[in-house]
Amino acid sequence: MKNIITFGAALLFGVSPSLTFAQQKDPAEAEFEKFRAEMEDANPAELFEMKGEELWKQKRGPNNVSLAESCDLGQGIGVVKGAYVAMPRHFADADAVMDAERRIVWCMVEKQGFKFDDIAKKPFQSANDPGAPDITNLVTYVATHSKGMKVAVPLKDPKVREAYETGKEITNYRAGPYDFSCNTCHGSDGKRIRMQNLPNLSTGKGAIKGVQGWPGYRMTGGVMLTHQWRMNDCFRQQRFPEPKYASEVVTDLLTYMIG
């Protein structure tokens, strides 16, 4: 198990694709950290959490059922406590390893009767959107119920271990017009993009920094974003083709990062 992590509580800041190196904490970074700490008592993420709880318990979709009465996140039908930190995990009913967002989407499709293509049309919030997509609110709600808990991804499961190893390969894979891999930015200490320090995902401590706070509220755009969005945006910044929403590729990456 890794260190204690907190989900749904971070205030995130936009970054520019100009890569530099940081040897020590500078005054600007310290000011950002001070600001984030001060904002914790009035975290806008709580609004998305409240909406997510409403959606979780509401009977919805063509099948008119709630996720609370039909969706098993690995801890039992309707149980959200501790579910987020125990994913990605293998789900026998889907015969797939799934992270939290992918699993909730699966439940919306298979249990409530929504169409995947409709969900995937607008899975992430942008700065001009009046509100977050339902899936973002739901993920925020589920993640909140793992605050302060330790990561417990079941890596002893052979299928989860396979996803972990695949994610490791993807992390090291170099391609695209810049010949980048995930490790170009996240494979060593001391790197940053402008004001944003980049976690070293090759270490346990760095990996925790890379996953804590997702989903999180991004101050620069006033939007709530999930870990799926973060992964997709990393592909975009590398000039890779972006993965299909809720794809196996992203789950594999998250299994490696979180596990």
Buried (B, 14 or more C-beta within 10 A) or exposed (E): EBEEBBBBBBBBBEBEEEBEEBEEEEEEBEEBEEEBEEBEEEBBBBBBBBBBBEBBBBEBBEEEBBBBEBBBBBBEEBBBEBBBBBBBBBBEEEEBBBBBBBBBBBBBBBBBEBEBEEBEEBBBBEEEBEEBBBBBBBBBBBBBBBBEBEBBBBBEBEBBBBBBEBBBEBBEEEEBEEEBBBBBBBBBBEBBBEBBBBBBBBEEEBBBBBBBBBBBBBBEBEBBBBBBBBBBBBBEBBEBEBBEBBBBBBBBBBBBBBB
